[in-house]
Amino acid sequence: VQLQASGGGLVQTGGTLRLSCAASGRVLSSSSIGWFRQGPGKEREFVAGIRWSGRSAYYPDSVKGRFTISRDDAKSTFYLQMNSLKPEDTAVYYCARGSTWGSRRPADFGSWGQGTLVTVSS
């Protein structure tokens, strides 16, 4: 599978953005899609995950209630809706395919797409 993230940009504190992850190619139904981010000088951090087929999702406490992951099966596209953005959300955001449901470890994900930059100004 190939993944391509898009939708990043500059937004003010408290603003919203929706990122997209377009998928192409063959994917096992048991896979999942995860969104990660990597800020300047920081390690890559998990922010959301959803089953490739199904609606189950999970989030870390740092974004729970503000970020929502969703999918459009007809478009083979996954989304990350980000609300109430904070300056600490500034990072390059990536989507990737996971093979272990519930994992938050970057090592359990592959097929990393090119990231999209989100900048939140204070």
Disulfide bonds with the S-S distance in Angstrom:
Cys21-Cys95 2.19
